[in-house]
Amino acid sequence: MKILSTLLLLFTMLITASAAHAGPKPEDCQATVVKFRDLGNVNEMLAESYGYAVLPTIGKGGIGIGGAGGKGCVYGGGQHTGNVSMGQVTIGFQLGGQAYSQIILFKNRDVYLEFIDGNFEFGADATAVALTYGAQAGANTKGSSASAGETKGKGSWMRGMAVFTLAKGGLMYEASIGGQKYNYKPLGE
């Protein structure tokens, strides 16, 4: 059992580290947006949005103490304005590893500016709509219990933002977005 726990911890750290250190490529970001557009009401909400942040791959894992990380692109007013890195540390009941994509929609310019103005963090009450793509499984991020996502999940605006996640692989009991911290870096810096 101890060997299994150690191997799982090493696997988790590898997933988290590889996602956190791989730089975002605009073509990967746009390919991820295309996948999201086909799911739920993402396309309609994107049409209403001033901008969005998209992280093609976030690696997440943990055994009691967990971590997550990834990098992506930020768009505002129809332009690629910068890149973003995300990190998260969680403590509590959790077990496993997971890779997923995430898109954060900004309803208006003020919310977009709040996101890019330094370090942004989701509070503990933050929720996301988990969607599936093909036969992949998703997790509901409204709490600590996992359930299947769906292609028709409907998002809604909360404080001018809407967050969608798309499972890419793995299995993890805990899948909340609360505590995720984002660091924005404008293009050219």
C-alpha positions in Angstrom: 0.0 0.0 0.0 2.8 2.4 0.8 4.5 1.7 -2.6 1.2 2.4 -4.3 0.8 5.7 -2.4 4.3 6.8 -3.3 3.8 5.9 -7.0 0.5 7.8 -7.1 2.2 10.8 -5.5 5.0 10.8 -8.0 2.6 10.5 -10.9 0.5 13.4 -9.5 3.6 15.6 -9.2 4.7 14.7 -12.7 1.3 15.6 -14.2 1.1 18.9 -12.2 4.7 19.9 -13.1 4.5 19.1 -16.8 1.3 21.1 -17.2 2.6 24.0 -15.2 5.9 24.3 -17.1 4.7 23.7 -20.7 4.3 27.2 -22.3 1.0 28.1 -23.9 0.8 28.1 -27.7 -1.9 30.3 -29.3 -2.8 27.4 -31.7 -3.3 25.1 -28.7 -5.5 27.7 -27.0 -7.6 28.2 -30.2 -8.0 24.4 -30.7 -9.3 24.2 -27.1 -11.8 27.0 -27.7 -13.1 25.1 -30.7 -13.8 22.1 -28.5 -15.6 24.2 -25.9 -17.7 26.0 -28.5 -19.5 22.7 -29.4 -20.5 22.0 -25.8 -23.3 23.3 -23.6 -24.1 27.0 -24.0 -20.4 28.0 -24.3 -20.8 29.4 -27.8 -23.7 31.7 -26.8 -21.8 32.9 -23.8 -18.7 33.5 -25.8 -20.7 35.7 -28.1 -21.8 37.8 -25.1 -18.2 38.0 -23.7 -15.7 40.8 -23.8 -12.9 38.3 -23.5 -11.8 35.0 -22.1 -8.9 33.0 -20.7 -8.3 29.5 -21.9 -6.0 26.9 -20.4 -5.6 23.9 -22.8 -4.2 21.5 -20.1 -4.3 21.7 -16.3 -2.7 18.9 -14.5 -4.1 18.2 -11.0 -3.4 15.5 -8.5 -3.2 14.7 -4.8 -3.3 12.4 -1.9 -4.7 14.5 1.0 -2.6 17.4 -0.2 -2.9 18.2 -3.8 -1.8 20.7 -6.4 -2.8 21.8 -9.9 -1.1 23.9 -12.5 -1.3 25.0 -16.1 -0.7 27.8 -18.6 -2.9 29.4 -21.2 -3.8 32.4 -23.3 -5.9 35.5 -22.5 -8.0 37.3 -25.0 -9.8 40.7 -24.7 -11.7 42.7 -27.2 -11.0 40.0 -29.9 -7.2 40.1 -29.4 -4.6 37.9 -27.8 -3.4 40.2 -25.0 -1.3 38.0 -22.9 -0.7 34.7 -21.2 -1.7 33.3 -17.9 -0.4 30.7 -15.4 -2.6 29.0 -12.9 -1.6 27.3 -9.6 -3.7 25.7 -6.9 -2.9 23.9 -3.6 -5.7 22.0 -1.9 -5.8 20.2 1.5 -8.6 17.7 2.4 -10.1 14.5 1.2 -8.8 13.9 -2.3 -7.2 11.1 -4.2 -6.0 10.7 -7.8 -4.8 12.6 -10.8 -6.6 14.4 -13.6 -5.9 16.5 -16.7 -8.5 19.0 -17.9 -9.0 22.1 -20.0 -10.6 25.3 -18.6 -12.2 28.4 -20.2 -13.1 31.5 -18.1 -15.4 33.9 -19.8 -15.4 37.6 -18.9 -18.8 39.3 -19.5 -17.5 42.8 -19.7 -14.3 44.9 -19.9 -14.3 45.6 -16.1 -14.2 41.9 -15.2 -11.5 41.3 -17.8 -9.4 44.2 -16.3 -9.9 42.7 -12.8 -8.6 39.4 -14.0 -5.5 40.8 -15.7 -4.7 43.3 -12.9 -2.2 41.3 -11.0 -2.9 38.0 -9.2 -6.5 36.8 -9.5 -7.9 34.1 -7.3 -11.2 32.2 -7.2 -12.8 32.1 -3.8 -14.1 29.0 -2.1 -17.6 29.6 -3.5 -16.4 29.5 -7.1 -18.1 26.9 -9.4 -17.6 25.6 -12.9 -19.8 23.7 -15.3 -18.1 20.3 -16.1 -18.6 19.2 -19.6 -17.7 16.0 -21.4 -16.3 15.6 -24.9 -16.9 12.3 -26.6 -16.6 9.5 -24.2 -14.5 11.3 -21.6 -15.7 11.7 -18.1 -16.0 15.0 -16.2 -16.5 16.0 -12.6 -19.0 18.4 -11.1 -17.0 21.2 -9.5 -19.8 22.6 -7.4 -18.7 20.4 -4.5 -16.3 17.7 -3.4 -18.3 14.9 -4.9 -17.7 13.7 -8.5 -20.4 13.0 -11.0 -20.6 12.7 -14.7 -20.5 15.9 -16.8 -22.5 16.4 -19.9 -22.2 18.0 -23.3 -25.3 20.1 -22.7 -24.3 21.6 -19.4 -25.5 25.2 -19.1 -23.3 27.9 -17.6 -24.4 31.1 -16.0 -22.7 34.4 -15.1 -21.4 34.8 -11.5 -19.8 38.1 -10.7 -19.4 38.7 -14.5 -17.6 35.4 -15.1 -18.5 31.9 -16.3 -16.1 28.9 -15.9 -16.3 25.7 -17.9 -14.0 22.7 -17.5 -13.5 19.8 -19.9 -12.0 16.5 -18.6 -9.1 15.2 -20.7 -8.2 12.1 -18.7 -7.7 10.7 -15.2 -9.9 10.3 -12.2 -10.0 12.4 -9.1 -12.5 12.6 -6.3 -12.0 16.3 -5.5 -12.3 18.7 -8.5 -13.2 22.2 -7.2 -11.9 25.5 -8.7 -11.9 27.4 -5.4 -8.4 28.6 -4.5 -7.1 28.7 -8.1 -4.6 31.6 -8.5 -3.9 33.2 -11.9 -0.9 35.3 -12.8 -1.3 37.3 -16.0 1.6 38.4 -18.2 1.0 40.7 -21.1 2.4 39.8 -24.5 5.9 41.2 -25.0 7.0 40.9 -21.4 
